[in-house]
């Protein structure tokens, strides 16, 4: 029987910090960091100070800047009008300064930056210059990764934390097909008391769009132009990776040495 298929991260493991002024990107990000902290504990380091609970302090430093333990000054993400670059680099530097090597970052962001759009971005090599795709978001959630999304409308933009994707499996084949309705759930830093659900649509631009309506801000039809993710690979993923490296090392040792030209 056809029904609704969903991937839902545990809403209670996320932070529920209220936005304070123009800091929606930083607020959405620390609400995600709280999920990582709750799920993986010490593996992620000290992403949230104060025994893993001081979301406000983390948010304000992430937005306004901080000085790391080596005395290096970081500029932070800036306001909600921050660029995709400052948002990404603020998060990446924060993970470098307070996290561990277990925390992996990824993302898709539409910037139309030419052949090498992320040249000069700190850890920008993992990013893709495209509108965030359904398959990317679905796969990231399926692997337990938390995701912040940025969306825009004429004259504005906002950031939220994605917590769930769903689709109506009308033909009961366990995968989304054209014509089947899709939905997202998100935690809005402007209204963090409850999950908000909206139907997703594919726009003519190629972007995913939805009706943003948190019952506080004026409702807007928006399009998603950014999705940044962070995760800790599950032990089985790390084990597979280790076996793959070992196999490649064995193959290298077994391969004949190349003939030297003299």
C-alpha positions as CSV (number, residue, x, y, z in Angstrom):
1,X,0.0,0.0,0.0
2,X,1.3,3.4,-1.0
3,X,2.1,5.9,1.8
4,X,4.3,8.6,3.1
5,X,8.0,7.8,3.2
6,X,10.2,10.0,5.4
7,X,13.6,10.5,6.9
8,X,13.3,12.3,10.2
9,X,16.2,13.3,12.4
10,X,15.3,13.5,16.1
11,X,13.8,16.9,16.7
12,X,14.6,16.8,20.4
13,X,18.4,16.4,19.8
14,X,18.6,19.8,18.0
15,X,19.1,23.1,19.7
16,X,16.1,25.4,19.9
17,X,17.8,28.7,20.2
18,X,15.8,31.8,19.3
19,X,17.3,34.1,16.7
20,X,18.6,37.4,18.1
21,X,18.7,40.2,15.5
22,X,20.2,39.4,12.1
23,X,21.9,36.2,13.1
24,X,19.8,33.5,11.5
25,X,22.6,31.7,9.8
26,X,24.7,31.4,13.0
27,X,21.6,30.4,15.0
28,X,20.6,27.7,12.5
29,X,24.1,26.4,12.5
30,X,24.5,26.2,16.3
31,X,21.1,24.5,16.5
32,X,22.6,21.9,14.1
33,X,25.8,21.7,16.2
34,X,23.7,20.8,19.3
35,X,22.4,17.8,17.3
36,X,25.9,16.6,16.6
37,X,26.9,17.2,20.3
38,X,23.8,15.3,21.6
39,X,24.3,12.4,19.1
40,X,28.0,11.9,19.1
41,X,29.3,13.5,22.3
42,X,33.0,14.0,22.7
43,X,33.7,12.8,19.1
44,X,32.7,16.3,17.9
45,X,34.9,18.2,20.3
46,X,33.7,21.4,22.0
47,X,31.4,22.8,19.3
48,X,29.0,24.1,22.0
49,X,30.7,25.5,25.1
50,X,29.4,25.3,28.7
51,X,29.1,21.5,28.9
52,X,27.5,21.4,25.5
53,X,24.6,23.7,26.4
54,X,25.7,27.4,25.9
55,X,24.1,27.9,22.5
56,X,23.8,31.7,22.8
57,X,27.5,32.2,23.4
58,X,28.4,29.9,20.5
59,X,25.9,31.7,18.2
60,X,27.2,35.2,19.1
61,X,30.8,34.3,18.6
62,X,30.0,32.4,15.4
63,X,28.2,35.5,14.0
64,X,30.4,38.3,15.4
65,X,33.9,36.6,15.5
66,X,36.2,35.0,18.0
67,X,39.8,34.5,18.8
68,X,41.0,30.9,18.9
69,X,43.5,29.3,21.3
70,X,46.4,30.2,19.1
71,X,45.5,33.9,19.1
72,X,44.1,33.9,15.6
73,X,41.2,36.2,15.1
74,X,38.3,34.9,13.1
75,X,35.8,37.3,11.6
76,X,32.7,35.1,12.0
77,X,29.7,34.7,9.7
78,X,28.3,38.1,9.9
79,X,24.6,38.9,9.8
80,X,21.7,37.1,8.1
81,X,22.8,39.0,5.0
82,X,26.2,37.3,5.1
83,X,27.5,35.8,1.9
84,X,27.6,32.1,1.2
85,X,31.4,32.3,1.6
86,X,31.3,33.9,5.0
87,X,28.7,31.5,6.3
88,X,30.7,28.5,5.0
89,X,34.1,29.7,6.2
90,X,32.7,30.8,9.6
91,X,31.4,27.2,10.2
92,X,34.5,25.6,8.8
93,X,36.9,27.7,10.9
94,X,34.7,27.0,14.0
95,X,34.9,23.3,13.4
96,X,38.7,23.6,12.9
97,X,39.1,25.6,16.2
98,X,36.6,23.8,18.4
99,X,35.7,20.5,16.7
100,X,37.6,17.4,15.8
101,X,38.7,15.6,12.6
102,X,35.6,13.4,12.9
103,X,33.4,16.3,11.8
104,X,33.0,16.3,8.0
105,X,31.5,19.2,6.0
106,X,29.8,19.2,2.6
107,X,27.5,21.4,0.7
108,X,25.8,22.6,-2.5
109,X,25.4,26.3,-3.1
110,X,24.4,28.2,-6.2
111,X,26.7,31.1,-6.9
112,X,27.4,30.8,-10.7
113,X,31.1,31.2,-10.0
114,X,32.7,30.0,-13.2
115,X,35.1,27.1,-13.7
116,X,36.6,27.2,-10.2
117,X,34.0,28.9,-8.1
118,X,35.4,28.1,-4.6
119,X,39.0,29.0,-5.2
120,X,40.3,30.7,-2.1
121,X,37.5,29.4,0.1
122,X,38.7,27.7,3.3
123,X,37.9,24.0,2.8
124,X,35.8,24.9,-0.2
125,X,37.0,22.0,-2.3
126,X,34.1,19.8,-1.2
127,X,31.4,22.3,-2.3
128,X,29.4,22.1,-5.5
129,X,28.1,25.1,-7.4
130,X,24.5,24.2,-7.9
131,X,21.1,24.6,-6.4
132,X,20.7,22.0,-3.6
133,X,19.2,18.8,-5.1
134,X,16.6,16.5,-3.6
135,X,18.9,13.5,-3.9
136,X,21.7,15.3,-2.1
137,X,19.5,16.4,0.8
138,X,17.8,13.0,1.0
139,X,21.2,11.1,1.1
140,X,22.6,13.5,3.7
141,X,19.7,13.0,6.0
142,X,19.7,9.3,5.4
143,X,23.3,9.2,6.7
144,X,22.3,11.2,9.8
145,X,23.9,14.4,8.7
146,X,22.4,17.7,9.9
147,X,21.7,20.3,7.3
148,X,21.3,24.1,7.3
149,X,19.5,25.5,4.3
150,X,19.5,29.1,3.0
151,X,16.7,30.4,0.9
152,X,15.8,33.6,-0.8
153,X,12.9,35.7,-2.1
154,X,12.9,39.0,-3.9
155,X,14.4,41.4,-1.4
156,X,15.4,39.0,1.4
157,X,16.8,35.7,2.6
158,X,16.8,33.4,5.7
159,X,18.4,30.4,7.2
160,X,16.8,27.4,8.9
161,X,17.8,23.9,10.1
162,X,16.5,21.0,8.0
163,X,15.2,18.1,10.0
164,X,13.1,15.9,7.7
165,X,12.2,15.1,4.1
166,X,9.1,13.2,3.0
167,X,7.4,12.1,-0.2
168,X,4.1,10.5,-1.1
169,X,5.0,7.1,-2.6
170,X,2.0,6.9,-4.9
171,X,3.3,3.9,-6.9
172,X,4.8,2.1,-3.9
173,X,8.3,1.7,-5.4
174,X,10.0,3.2,-2.3
175,X,11.6,6.1,-4.3
176,X,10.4,9.5,-5.3
177,X,9.1,9.9,-8.9
178,X,8.0,12.9,-10.8
179,X,4.5,13.9,-9.8
180,X,4.7,12.6,-6.3
181,X,4.4,15.3,-3.6
182,X,7.4,16.2,-1.5
183,X,7.7,17.9,1.8
184,X,10.4,19.3,4.2
185,X,10.3,19.9,7.9
186,X,12.6,22.5,9.4
187,X,13.5,24.2,12.6
188,X,13.2,28.0,12.1
189,X,15.4,30.1,14.4
190,X,12.7,32.8,14.3
191,X,10.2,30.3,15.7
192,X,12.1,27.5,17.3
193,X,9.3,26.1,19.4
194,X,8.0,23.5,16.9
195,X,8.8,21.9,13.5
196,X,7.3,23.6,10.5
197,X,6.3,21.6,7.4
198,X,6.0,22.8,3.8
199,X,5.5,21.2,0.4
200,X,8.5,21.3,-1.9
201,X,8.2,22.2,-5.6
202,X,10.7,22.2,-8.4
203,X,10.9,25.7,-9.9
204,X,11.6,26.5,-13.6
205,X,15.0,27.8,-12.4
206,X,15.9,24.3,-11.3
207,X,15.8,25.3,-7.6
208,X,13.6,23.6,-5.0
209,X,11.0,26.1,-3.6
210,X,8.4,26.2,-0.9
211,X,6.1,28.5,1.0
212,X,8.0,29.9,4.0
213,X,5.4,30.6,6.8
214,X,6.5,30.5,10.4
215,X,3.5,32.5,11.6
216,X,5.7,35.3,12.7
217,X,7.4,36.7,9.6
218,X,5.4,37.7,6.5
219,X,4.9,34.5,4.4
220,X,7.0,34.3,1.3
221,X,7.4,32.0,-1.7
222,X,11.1,31.1,-1.6
223,X,13.8,29.1,-3.4
224,X,16.6,27.1,-1.7
225,X,20.0,28.3,-3.0
226,X,22.3,26.8,-0.2
227,X,22.6,23.7,1.8
228,X,25.6,23.1,4.2
229,X,26.0,19.8,6.0
230,X,28.1,18.4,8.8
231,X,28.3,14.9,10.1
232,X,30.4,12.3,11.9
233,X,30.8,9.2,9.8
234,X,29.2,6.1,11.4
235,X,31.7,3.4,12.6
236,X,30.7,1.0,9.7
237,X,31.5,3.8,7.2
238,X,34.9,4.3,8.7
239,X,35.6,0.6,8.7
240,X,34.7,0.3,5.0
241,X,37.0,3.2,4.3
242,X,39.8,1.6,6.3
243,X,39.4,-1.7,4.4
244,X,39.4,0.2,1.1
245,X,42.7,1.9,2.0
246,X,44.2,-1.4,3.1
247,X,43.2,-3.0,-0.1
248,X,44.7,-0.2,-2.2
249,X,47.9,-0.5,-0.2
250,X,48.1,-4.2,-0.8
251,X,47.5,-3.8,-4.5
252,X,50.3,-1.2,-4.6
253,X,52.7,-3.5,-2.9
254,X,51.8,-6.3,-5.3
255,X,52.1,-4.2,-8.4
256,X,55.4,-4.6,-10.4
257,X,57.8,-1.7,-10.1
258,X,57.8,0.5,-13.2
259,X,60.8,0.2,-15.6
260,X,63.2,3.0,-15.2
261,X,64.5,4.8,-18.2
262,X,68.3,5.2,-18.3
